[in-house]
Amino acid sequence: MTHAMVKGSNVPLDAMAVRAVLRWTPGTGVPDVDASALLLGAGGRVRSDEDFVFYNQPRHPSGLVRRLPKRSVPEGLTDTIEADLGGLDASVEQVVVAASSDGAAFAQVHDLRILLYDAASADGDPLAVFDVRPETGEETAIICGELYRRGDGWKFRAVGQGYPTGLVGLATAFGISVDEAAAEPDPAPVAAPSPGPAPGFPPAPDFPPAAPPAPDSQVTVQHQQPAYGYPQPAAAPAAPQPAYGYPQPAAAQPAYGYPQPAAAAAPAPDPNFVLPPQGPQFVRS
C-alpha cells in the first residue's frame, strides 16, 4: 500500500533498506536537480564531513548510504539515494534526504516529488509518495523527507523545508565544514618596460634572431652529446655468431623457484666391447 504523504506527516517503515527517489519533469528553463543525504547523530548534526553524501561524495564510507546514477523514466528524470537502515551505526539517528537545484530556484522545477521504495523489491509500488512544493519559490535546496529511528524501527517523515542558500547553506546548517573561499588566480606578471636608448646615442637597430648553424655537410658521423650528470647506457653486447650449417639448440628458460632436473648420467661401458682389427686384413695360405 502506498501512503500519500502531506507535509509533516510520518509513516512507519517495515523495510530496513530503502530507496528515496526524487523525480521531476525536465524542460526549457528547468534547472537540474541533485539528490543528497546527511547522516545525523545526536543534536541533529553530522558526526563528521563524511556523513554528507552528494554528487562529489556519492558513497558513505560505511557503504550503507549511497547516491545512484540519474535516470530518465517516462515520468521525467530521477535521482536516487539508497540507504541500508538496518546496518547503520546506532549513533546515526536520522538520514535526511534533500534536493538542490543548479542554476535557478525551485520555482522553476515542475512536479518535484519523493517516492520511497523497499530496496529489496525491484518492481514494487512505492511505500510513500510526497509532492514537494517550495514555500517561497526562491529555495535552491529543500529537505524533502527524513528517515529517523523510532524505538527499534524506522519511520519516514515528509518535510518540505527549503533554503535559499543552496547546497552550501543546507550542509552548513547541519554542521558540514564548507570552505567557500575560492582560490584567486595569481595576477599575470607585468613585464618591465625596456630601457630606452642612452642619451646621445641612436637606438640600436632591431636585428632578426640568428638562425641556428647548419649541419656540416662533410661530417659523416653525427656524435650524440652525452647527458651530463646521468649514467650512460652501456652498449649492448654483440650477439654470438651462429655455427652455420647446424641447427642451434634453443636456450632453455630456468624454472625460477623450482629445482632443475639433473643431467642424465652417461651409460656404463660394455665390458665385452673390443676394437675391430685395424688396417688391411690378410689370410695365411
Disulfide bonds with the S-S distance in Angstrom:
none
